[in-house]
Amino acid sequence: MTESSKILTSTGGSRRLVLAGGAALLLAACKPATSADAPAAKAVRGGPQTLAAAVAGDWRLPADRARDAWRHPVESLTWWGLKPGMTVVEFWPGAGWFTDILAPFLQGTDGKLYAANLEPSDPVATQIVDAFKAKLDAKPKLYGKVEVTAFGPTSGPVAPPGSADLVLFLRNLHNWMAAGIADKAFKAAFAALKPGGVLGIEEHRAEAGQVQDVLAADGYVQQAYAIQLAQEAGFILAGTSEINANPKDTRDHPFGVWTLPPTRLSAPRGQPARPGFDHAKYDAIGESDRMTLRLVKPK
């Protein structure tokens, strides 16, 4: 049996909608494109002119900048093919960890960012979306005109069809699997991308060869399974990278991937924290082992 056929076996449990749980955690916490593929840079808006300058920006929170060692924003975005002047769609930006990099960079190079945030269908999701919009509105010269759209069970297009050069799934695939909308996410990304456009994925990586829980209850997804979902939506695998790998991650944590930093759970999700829980072992591991994938919409 091939690895891809193994991972298709599910736990047999019915799918359940857990958008509120994923939203609460968000609240708590291919070929590279060539110069011919991307629009020419037009430095007309006064923002950072390079990705490195955007990552180094003093508008980013110190806690966010401290995580650069785990999320490798310059290396990851460069490998996915981000160029000045591009149109980018970021799915579920949450509080905006990557938005604080993408929006100023695209603002400074005459690009465009669509932020497909949560559907505001419950109080927690509404709070996240409202806070995200307020953040953008507070600094229009920095962030530019970010187009806030929505992605969820009943959402429409995340961006105009065929308009995007790059779409990003940043540590959210497990949430969509739990909510039963992973297939929809890939289809929405495919529709938004131009022919030849890139889908970049960063996701907690499960141990290869095991049976994939289709609900990703522990937050981990097998790399082969993620690739298969993308291919079923029409994408072509164009590359994998170990940029965000962490070989220290044993993936056997008591509260799933959320036991690790930055979430650092000490009890099951939705339950009160346990006083005296020893985080030392999990803090020593650091953030999760992650796959980094580049997929392309065929031309």
C-alpha positions, -999 to +999 in steps of 0.1 A: +000+000+000+014+034-009+017+062+016-009+082-002-034+053+000-027+048+037-035+083+046-069+082+030-082+060+058-101+081+083-110+074+120-146+070+109-159+098+131-184+122+117-171+156+107-179+184+132-179+221+128-152+235+151-147+270+137-153+286+171-126+265+187-101+273+159-111+310+162-105+309+199-069+296+193-063+322+167-074+348+192-051+333+219-021+332+200+062+249-078+088+271-094+095+303-078+079+332-097+103+349-121+106+386-128+086+380-160+057+364-139+054+392-114+044+429-121+073+453-120+078+471-087+064+506-085+077+523-054+050+549-052+034+544-018+062+550+006+063+516+024+092+492+027+107+484-006+122+450+003+108+420+022+137+422+047+128+458+055+092+447+061+102+419+084+125+443+103+097+469+107+094+485+141+056+483+138+058+445+145+052+434+181+083+422+199+066+389+206+059+385+169+095+393+159+107+367+185+090+340+165+109+348+133+134+321+143+106+295+140+085+309+111+113+322+089+092+348+071+119+361+047+131+326+037+095+312+034+080+341+015+110+342-009+108+305-015+071+308-023+080+334-048+067+367-033+077+396-055+070+434-054+037+444-069+021+410-066-016+403-057-016+380-027-044+363-008-038+354+028-063+329+043-073+333+079-048+359+090-062+360+125-045+388+144-022+394+115+012+379+122+020+376+085-002+405+075+022+429+094+048+418+069+028+413+037+006+444+038+034+470+043+055+453+017+027+452-009+017+487+000+052+499-006+056+481-039+021+488-055+008+453-048-025+442-034-034+420-004-067+402+001-072+389+037-097+361+037-105+362+074-130+341+093-167+344+086-180+365+115-206+338+124-200+337+162-189+361+189-153+349+189-149+350+151-165+385+150-141+397+177-111+385+157-123+401+124-133+434+141-099+436+158-081+428+125-100+455+107-094+481+134-057+473+133-056+480+095-078+511+098-055+526+125-025+527+102-037+532+066-004+546+054+014+515+067-011+488+056-026+504+025-060+492+012-062+456+023-093+440+010-109+420+039-130+391+026-141+359+043-136+322+042-159+297+059-187+272+053-209+297+035-184+322+021-181+332-015-150+340-035-120+351-015-107+374-043-117+381-079-113+349-100-079+345-116-065+377-099-039+364-075-002+357-080+002+340-046-022+324-021-010+315+014-023+288+038-004+295+070-009+269+097-046+266+092-052+235+072-058+215+104-085+239+114-103+235+080-100+197+082-117+198+117-144+221+103-149+199+072-140+228+048-105+218+037-116+208+002-134+242-001-102+260+009-082+244-019-110+251-044-112+287-033-075+292-037-075+276-071-103+299-083-085+330-070-051+322-086-040+332-121-028+303-143+008+297-131+000+312-097+014+297-065-002+282-034+022+283-005+014+261+025+029+261+060+014+234+083+022+213+113+036+180+100+025+146+113+047+115+112+047+101+077+030+068+070+004+069+098-033+069+094-045+105+089-073+116+112-094+135+088-103+159+116-066+165+125-076+165+162-040+168+174-033+197+149-009+176+128-013+168+091+007+144+070+026+160+042+014+135+017-022+141+027-019+179+022-003+174-012-031+149-022-058+174-012-041+201-033-037+178-063-074+168-061-082+205-064-061+207-096-027+219-082+006+206-093+033+200-067+063+222-076+084+219-045+089+210-008+112+227+016+126+220+051+127+258+059+103+253+088+113+218+100+120+211+136+134+176+142+130+180+180+092+178+176+081+143+188+044+150+180+032+131+210+022+159+233-007+157+258-027+185+243-017+181+207+004+206+189-010+234+211+011+220+240+041+236+223+048+273+221+034+297+213+000+284+226+014+264+255-018+246+266-018+229+300-052+214+296-075+202+268-088+230+245-117+248+261-107+238+297-091+260+324-053+259+326-038+235+350-018+252+377+017+237+381+018+221+346+055+217+337+060+234+303+098+229+304+099+198+282+077+213+255+093+248+256+127+230+250+112+215+218+102+249+206+075+254+179+062+225+158+078+207+129+062+221+098+059+212+062+065+240+036+049+233+002+048+252-031+020+242-055+011+257-088-021+262-107-015+249-142-011+274-171 
